[in-house]
Amino acid sequence: ETEKKEQAAQKSKDDYDIIFVDVNDLEKLDVCTDVLYLIEPSSIKLKKLMLRDKHIFDKLKDKKIILNQSLISDDEVKEFEFEAKTKIFYNLPPINDRDLQNSKLPELIEKLGFTR
């Protein structure tokens, strides 16, 4: 499974401007030019994350953390950043991935530096 992900990422890398690949548990990230760390800010998901690795936010310092499927406000994001001692790159609400015209993905892609 891991080898298939690496091969797909390497093969497609030159064909497209943007490729999103789920690299959970992938150790070799050199096939990626940018890595986004998606975190769901629900208390249940955060508790599971902290149980798996209580130093996760120390490890993700200076990484691009995206709050995924997030319903929290900008003020709550600031509080989250303060409590976790980290910086959030983007706060992504739940989106319909089939309706790209009304989604926040174009805004995220622009923030990543891709504009047309």
N, C-alpha and C positions, 0 to 999 in steps of 0.2 A: 504493500500500500504506500509506504513512504517513498519507495523508489519510483513508483508510478507518478506521484506528485512532483518529484524532482524532475523527472523526464518531461512531463507535461509543461512545467514551468519553463524549462530550458528550451524546449522545442518552440513554444509559442511566443517567447520573449521578444523575438525580433519581428513578429508579424503584426503586433498590435501596440497602440499607445499605452493602453491600460489593461492590465489583467489582474483580477482579484483571484487569489488562490488561498484556500483554507490550508494553513500550514501547521495546524495543531500538532504538537509533539514532533515536529520536524526539526532536527538538530542542525542541519546544513542549510543555512539561510542565504548563502552567497549567490543563489540563483535569483534572488529578489533584489531589486534596487531600493525598495522601501518596504518596511514592515509596519503594519498597523495593528495595534493591540486592542481588540474589541473586548469590552467589559460591560456586562449588563449590571446596571446600578441597583437592581432590586436587592433587598436585604437578604433574601435566600441565596441568590447567586453570589453576592459578596461574601457571605458566611462560608459557602462552599469553597470559594477561591482562597479565603484566608486560612481555612482548615488544611487545604492542600499545600499552601506555602505562606506562612505568616509574614515573610519578608518580601512578598511579591512587589509591593510598591517601591521598595528600595531597589529591587532589580529592574524595575521599569522606569526608573528615574531617567529623564531626558529622552524617553521613547515617545512615539506618537500613540497616545492612549485615546481611544474613542469610546465614549459611553454609547453603547449600542442598545437599541430599543428603549431609549430613555424618555421618560415623561417628566423629568425634573427641570425646574426653571434655571435660569442663569444664576440667580442668587444661590440656589441649592448646589449648582456646579461649583461655585466659589467656595462654599462650605465644605463640599466633598474634597476639593483640592487642598484646603487647609487641613482637614482631618487626616487625609492620606499623605500629606506632605508631597504632593505630586502636581503636575500640570496636565490638564485635559486638553488634548489637541482639538477635539470636536465632540459636540453633543448631538448624537444622531437619534431622532425620534423613530418610532416604528414606521416602517415604510412598506408600501405595496411594491415589491420588486418588479412587478409586471407593468406598472404605471410610472415610467421614468419621467414623464413630463411634469408630474406633480410631486415628485419626490425631492428629497434633500440631497440626493446623490450628486447632481451637477454642482451644487454648492461645495460639497466635500471635495469633489474632483478638482474644482477651481482652487480650493485652499491647498491642495496638494501640489499645485503649480501647473496643472494641465488646463490650458485654455485654448479655445479655437476661435 
